[in-house]
Amino acid sequence: MFMTRYNILQVGAFFILVHLTSTPLTYAIGKLFDRAPLRHSLVLIDTLEGFSCIFYELAYGPLAPLTLFTGMTISEIASIFYPLYQAVEKILYPKDRLEKVFA
């Protein structure tokens, strides 16, 4: 964003806006997936991160701030599901077999 002549205050405001926007969306998606199977949530992580990368790639020209904002918001929403990787790991590898797996 600095290469497109934004100053530090504009970049900071942009990041604040992304976090403020992602907060209610994170809550809503978390409520939807409260009872969903773990595998659906893991697929959702990869799908959302893929979409955010697509928006990052499209971030050029006059619509760059909008596409960057969308990509960052999607990435923030995907980040709430990251702890599910540890939950799946605990289910797949019980404590007695976990030492063997990591050895």
Buried (B, 14 or more C-beta within 10 A) or exposed (E): BEEEEBEEEEEEEBEEBBEEBBEEBBEEBEEEBEEEEBEEBBEBBEEBBEBBEEBBEBBEEEEBBEBBBBBBBBBBBBBBBEEBEEEEEEEEBEEEEEEEEEE
